Amino acid sequence: MIDRRTMLAATTAAAAVRSPALARAPRPVDPRFPDGFLWGTATAGHQVEGNNVNSDVWAMEHASPTVYAEPSGDAANSFALWPVDLDIVKGMGLNTYRFSLEWARIEPAKGQFSIAMLDHYKAMIEGCRQRGLHPMVTFNHFSTPVWFAAQGGWSNAEAPTLFARYCDRAARHLSAGISHATTLNEPNLSGLLDVVLPGDIGSRLLGADKAMQEAAAREHGVARFLPGNPLYVADPQMVQAHLLAGHKAGREAIKAVRPDLPVGVSLAVIDDQAVGANSLRDAMRAKLYRPWLEAARSNDFVGVQNYERAVWNDKGRLPAPTNAETNDAGSEVYPASLAGAVRYAHEVSGVPVIVTEHGINSADDTKRARLIPAALAELKRAMEDGVPVLGYVHWSLVDNFEWVFGYKPKFGLHALDRTTFKRIAKPSAAVLGGIARRNSI
């Protein structure tokens, strides 16, 4: 299991000094966004709910050996405190809250669906509506039920059918109140992370992740335990094929229940840029994104999740400039990367874009407060160039459990007191909230 946004930032340099070829002449941008633009923030179930004991992630956190820095435990206690979270989102001046359903709670045993848990998420959706918030719901954000992982996860040929069955059951209970749905979160990088990890880092981390999976397999008495968010994948082509099939089947299942519900998929998209002759950029794009962006052509929208850029020459990825502002993982803070990723995603998919994640790992909130308006100015410029962007959702509402890195990375617009579970607003929350209230940068 790996936190993709943090791992990519922690182990790769984000870019090189911009060459003249990459520079874009600045022009004035209209600061106003279209009426009805979605302004939101996001969380994911396992990262904030706490005590998700039937999930594959919980099993991996408690495996021996484990690559997790610490267990998730109570997380932000959002399973109980979701009304507090919704009040905060509303109080910020936002109109959208993106959150995920926990498959492991809804289907804790194969074929056994929990009405109580479905009712829990129905209450959240209704709570959003009561506050004037659009509920943007991810049906699966990385974590899967432990039984699913114990039968080989997405490497199992049955996986797409099982996922579609879960999407059908959840949609029949919940879809009436959902504003936008995504099937999967960042499936495009599953089994492919080693492609973007430099030197021996990939092989070293792959080995540790493999050992953890093997320990979980022994603990559960199975031949293979493949979690939903793995770094090590023995057969990435098969896993990618099953994920693509699962997305298609899941989308069709949701649409069969409610045809007018906008459904898409959220993809991790780096702003890849080319320098020099024979740049590797297009080859990397083909490997990391193209199959999914082509699949998104039949979606109502594509979710873009961007945290960085990468500049490629004919040898590989260039190092970041030595004078660049960096995040807590040492990667360049590059506000224009969001617009670059959005432009590319729309160019290939041809469908509208929703920014379903964007943010920064930084304990210094002044960097976040600067990044948000700077990135939004570039995003608006892309919109003025004709790219249909429907909304911007910032990661994350609150500092939370960042997968293998535990609670150290800080992505939140709010800090978290892990003893009292109090959420403490950072200045960046007011920055984003002010933009949303004005609907203007």
TITI-766384 format. One record per residue: x, y, z of N, C-alpha, C in turn. Coordinates in steps of 0.05 Angstrom, whole numbers, plus 5000, padded with zeros to 4 digits. Example, Ala and Ser with C-alpha at 12.3 -4.5 7.8 and 13.67 -1.06 7.14 Angstrom:
<recs>
526448865156524649105156526449345156525749555142527349795143525850015157
</recs>
This chain:
<recs>
501749765000500050005000501850255000500950444985502650684983500850924980501751154990500351404986501551524961500051524939501251604913502151894913500352064923501052344921503552414937503852284961506252344977508652194966508251944957510551794947511751914922510052004904511152134880512652384887511552534907512952774915515452724930515452504947517652454964520052324949519552194927521652044915522452134887521052344876521852434850522052744850523952844835524153134832521953214812520753434818518353504803518953624775521153764772521653884746524354014744524954114720527354274716526654564713528754734712528255024708526755054681524755214681523255244657524955354635524855224612526255324588524455524574525655684556523955884542521755744526522255494518520155354502517755294519518155264546515855204563514455454574515755684572514655924583512156014567510156104581507756204569507456504575507156664554506956944559504557004576504857144598502557204615500657384601498157344606496057524597493957554619492557764619490557804640488457584640487657504663485557304665483157424679480757364669478357454683478157294709478057414732478157274757475457134763473357194749470757084755470356804743469156624758468556354749465656334741464956144724462156124715460156074737457756164734455656104753455355804755454855704780454555424784457155264786459455404786461955264789462055124816463154884817463254724841465854794857465454894881467754954898467554754922469654594925469454394946472154314959471854134978474254014990473553714994475653554998475353264997476453125021475352885026476452695045476052415032477252215045476851935037476251775062474451585059473451435082475651335102477451165092479351045111481151255124481651475110483451675119482351855142479651865144478452035164476451895183475251675174473051555190474051425216476151265214477251125237476050845240477750665251476950395259475450245236476650255213475550125189476549835188475649685208477049425214476649205194474649235176474249035155475649095129477349295129478649365104481449245101482349225076485049125070487149305082486649565084488649745095489149695124486949645139487249585167488949335171488449135154490048885155492948945149493549115130496349175123497649335145496249515157497349675179498249505202496949275206497449105229498948845221499948835196501548605187504348635199505748415199508548415208510248245189511948385173512548665174510448835160510549095166508749285153510449525145509649655122511049895114509650145125507450105139505950335150507450455174507750715174509150855196507650825222504950805220503250785244500550695235498850585252496150505245494350745244492050715229490150935226488650985252487950775267486550815292483950955289483551165305481051315304480951515281483251555267483451745246482352015256480652145240479452405249476752355262476052105267473452035279471052145263471452155236469352275220466952085216467251825223464951655222462851755240463651865263461751985282461452285278463552415269463552705268462952825241461852665223461252765196459453015196457553045215456053295215457853545220459853505237461753725242463253795217464153595202465553635177463853785157461353705155459553835136458954125144458754175170458354445179460754625172463154505175465654655168465654715139465054525122465054575093463054795086460754775097458654985092459655255103460755255127461755505139463955635124465555475109467655585093466655745069464155695061463055825038463255645013463855395017464055204994461255094988460954974964458354864957458454564951460854444955461254164947462954024968462253774974463853604991464253334977466753274972467453014961468252824983466952594985467652395004467252114992468151915005467951644994466251455011465051264997463751045011465950845018465650715041467550495048466250225041467250115019466349855010466449645033468549655049468949465070466749485092465649725095463449755114460749655102460449725076457849655063457649365057459949235049459948945044462148815060461748795087463848695104464648405100462748245089463247975081462147935053463347765037462647735009459647675007458247844993455347804989453547895011454747995033453248095056453348395057451048525052450948815051449548925076450749135087449849245112447949485107445349445113443449655110444149885129445149825153445950035172448050215161450050095147452150255136451250415112449550295095448350445073446750675083445250635105443750855117445651075128447950995138449951185148450751375125451451265103452251435080449851585068447451475070445151615061444651865079445151835104444952065122446952285115449352205108451452395100450552545075449552395055448652525031446352715036444452625052442252805059443153045076445252995092446353215108447653425090448953345069450053525049447753695037445753555028443453695015442153895034441853825059440654005078442254265082444854245077446654475080447154615054445854525033446354655007448854564993449954335001452454234990451854014970453454014948453353794928454853554939453653324943455153084951456452954927459152974926460652854905461852594917460852364907461452114921463251934905465351844917467151644906466351374916465751184898464750924906467050754918469550794908471750644919474250814918475250904942477651064944479850884956481150734939483450554946482750314962481750354987481350125005479149944996479549684999477549484992476949305016474849145015474348955037476548755040477148675064479248485068478748225054476248135051475647895037476347925007475948164996476548214968479548194963481148314981484048294978485048004982483647855000484547585005483847394983482347474964481847304940483347414916485347574921487047674900486447954891484548094904483948364896483348394867484448604855483948664827485448484808487048294818488248094800486347864795484147844811482247634808480347694785479847504768478047544745475247614753474447544778471847604787471547894797473748034800473748304812471848504798471848534771470048724759467148664765466348414765463548344770462848404799464648344817464148404846463848704851465548854837465449144841462849254829462049154806459449244794457149174812457248934825455048864843454849054867457149124877457249314900456249584890457049684867456149944856453149944853452049724843449149694839447749724866448749574886447349574912447549844925449849974924450250234936448550444921448550424895447050624879444050604884442950364887440150334892439350464919441150464937440550584964441150884965443150974949444251234954444051434931443751334906444251514883442351744881439951724892438051944888439052214898440752214919441652464929444452554920445852384906448552444898448552644875450452834875450653024853452452934831454752814838456752714820457952454832458452254816459652014826462151944810464151844825466451724812466651434821467451264803467650974809470050914826472450994816474950924828476751174831478651154849480451374854483251304845484351444825487051404815487751124808485950984794486650704786488850694765489350914751491250904729494150844738494750894764497550844773497850574786495750414789496050164803497849974788499949884800501949704788503949844770503750114769505550264751507250464765507150474792508650684806511650654803512550414799515450374796516550514771514750574752515550714728516450994734515251114754515951394760517851424784518751194796520551214818523451184808525251354816527951354805529851164819532051094806534150944818533250674829534350614853533550354866531250394885530050634886527850674905525550494899524850474873522650294865523050014874525449904869525849624876525849584906526949774921527049754950524249764962522649954953519949974964518249744954518649664930517049434919517549194936520049144944520648914961519348924988519349155000518049185027515049145025513849255004510949235000510248944995511948804979511448524973511548354999513448415016513748265041511348305059510248555059507848615075505448465064505148455038502948305026503148005032505547905032505947615038505247555067505947745085505247715113502247715117500847885103497947895105496747645093497847535072496847285060497147055080499447045094499746835114497746865137497347115145495447165167492647075160491947105134489147045126489046765113491246625112491146355102490546325073491546515057490946515028493546535013493346464987495746464971496646744963494746924961495447194952493547394965494647604976493147824988494048074974492348174955492948414940491048634948492048844962490349064970489649244947487749424952486749594931488649814923490649874939492550094934495449994937496249804920498849674924501149824910503549794920505949884905506849644889507149404902508049164888505649034875505748984849503748834835505148644816504748384819506148184803505348194774502848264769501748254742500248514735501648734732500348994729498549014705499148874683497448894659494748774665494748544680492248414687490648594706491948704726490548874745489449124731490949244713489949474698487449394681487649164668485349074652482849034669483248924693480948874710479849134721481649324727480749584737479149734716480149724691478649854669475949724665475849454666473249314664471449374688472649394712471149454736469949734734471449934725470450204722468050204703468350074680466250064660463749934671464049704684461849564695460549714718462249834735461149994757459650234747460750374728459350604716456650524705456650304690454050204678452050134699453050014721451249934743449950184756451550394760450450634772448550774753449250784728447550904708444950754704445050494707442550334705440550404726441550484749439850564772438850844768440651024760439951314757441351424732440051404709441351484684442351774683441051954698441752234696443952314716445052124731447152194750449852214735451252434737453852454723455852274737457152094721459051904731461651924716463851914731466451924719468451764735471051804730473151674745475251884751476551864775478552064783481351944777482952094762485551994753487752174764489952054771492352194779493852284753494152544750495352654725497552854732499952774727502252964730502253144706503153394709503453574686506153504673506053324654508553244640509153434618511653524617512653724598515053614584515353684558517553584542519653794537522153714538524353894530526253734511527253874491529253754473528053554454529753444437528853244417528452974430526652824420526152544429525452534459523952724469523152714497521552464503521852364527520352134536517452194545516752444544514152524555511852374543511652354517509352224505509251934511511551804513511551514521510551484549511351664567510451644595507451694596506451894582503651944581502051704572503051574551501651344540501551114560503551094576503650874596501950934621502051184630500851254655497951354654497051464631494451584631492651504607493851464584492251454559490051244559490450994568488250804568485850904584486351034606484251134624482851384612484451554600483251794588481551714564482351504549480751414527478251284538478451134560476051014572474151224582475251454590473551674601471951804579472451744554470951874532467951804534467351584546464451504549463351594577464951744592464051844618462652114615461352194636460152464636462252684643464352604656466552784663468952614670471352744672473652604682474752764706475352634728476552764751479552774748480653004752483653044750484753104778486752954785488052994811491053044806491853294812494553374805495953504829498553434832500153544854502853644844503553584819506353654810506553644780508853744770509553714742512053544740512653454716515053314709516053404682518553454679519753534654521553304644521053214620522452984609524153064585526652974585528252984560528552704549530452654532530652384520531952184538532952264561534152084580532352014604530652194611528952144635527852404646527252394671526052624685528152814696527953064691529953254699529653344728531753414741531553494769530253764772529253814796528054074801530154284803529354534797531254754800532054784829534554854834535554874861534255094877533255294864532055524878529055504880527855274873524955254873523855234901521455354905520055304930519155014931519354884954518754604955516654544977515454314974513654214995515154055016513753935034515153795056516553545047515953445023517253215013519553284995520053544991522353644976521853684946519353664938518653714910517954004905518354084880517754354872514754414874514154654884511454754884511054914859509354814841509054924814506154964808505155214813502255254811500955194784502555234762501355194736500954904729501854714746501654434739498754344737496954454753494154374752492954434725493354674715492254744689493454574667496054514668497254344648496054064647495553954671494353684673491553684662490053894669487253914660487053944630488754104618488854144589489253874575491253724585491853464572489553264576488453254600486253064605483853114586483253364583480953434565481653384536484153444529485053404501484653114492485252924510485052634503482152534507480952604530478352494536476052624521476252884517474153034503471753094520471853024546469553074564470253294584468153404597468753604618470453494640471853684654473653614675472653724702472953554723472653654750475253614764476453814776478853774792477953644818478353384821477453244844479453234867481953304861484053344882486153544871487053714889489353884884490153994911492754014917493654114942496554094946497454104971500354104977500853975004502953815006503853705031505753915044504654065063506354275075505254345103507054335122506354435149506354735150507554865130507655155127505155235110503055315124500555375110500755615091502755785095502956015076503455915048504755685045505155575018502555495005500755375022498155295012496455545005496655745022495055985017495956124992498556104985499556224960498856044936499055784940498555604917495755614907493755634924490955614915490255834895490656084901489856284881491656274856494156214859495956204836495155974817494555744828493755524812491055574799489255704813486555764802486655974780488556154781488856344759489656204733491456014736492255854712489955674703488455564722486155394714484155564699483655804709481655984695482656054667485256084664486356144638485755904619486055664629485455434612482455434605480755504623477955514618477355724596478755954598478356164577479256074550481155874550482055764525480255544514478055494529476055304519475855044533477454994554477354744569474954754588472954574585470654574603471254464630471654634650472154544678469754614694468654404708466154434722466554504752468954444763469354494791472154454800472654544825475254524837474854414866476054184872475754064898478654034910479054164933481654164945482053924964484453804962485253594981487053725002486253725028484053585039482653775059480253695068478853845089480553875114481753655122483153635148485653465145487753535160490053355162489153075170490052875155488952605160491052385157490152145157491851905154492751875126495351935121496351925093497751655088496051445091496951175083499551085096501550995081503950885093505451095109505051345104506551555118505151645144502851525150501551585175500551875176500851995199499752265203501752495199504152435190506152635187505552835165504852745140504252945119501853115126502053365118499953565124498853675098496453585091495053675067492653845074491953865099489253965107489054275106486554355100485754635104485254685133484954465149484654475178486554285191487654365213489254185229487454015246488553785256486953605272488353555299486853595320487753505347486853215350488753035350488152745349487152645376487252805396486152725422483252805426482653055418479953165421478353155394479753105372478653105345477753375336478553585350477853855341479253915315477754045297478854145272479454435275481954515269482754795273483354915245481855115238482155245211484955365208486155325185488655455177487955695160489755885157489156115140488256045112489355825101488655745074485755685071484455595092481555535091479955795084480856015096479556275090480156365062482556305052483256375025481456235005481155975007479455824989476555904993475755935018472956015023472256285012474056475013473556735002473256724972474856574959474656544930471956414923471156214938468656074932466256264936466356414958464156594963463856804941466056904932466057114910465556984883466156724881466256584856468256724837470356814850472356974835475056964851477156964837479856954849480357224864
</recs>
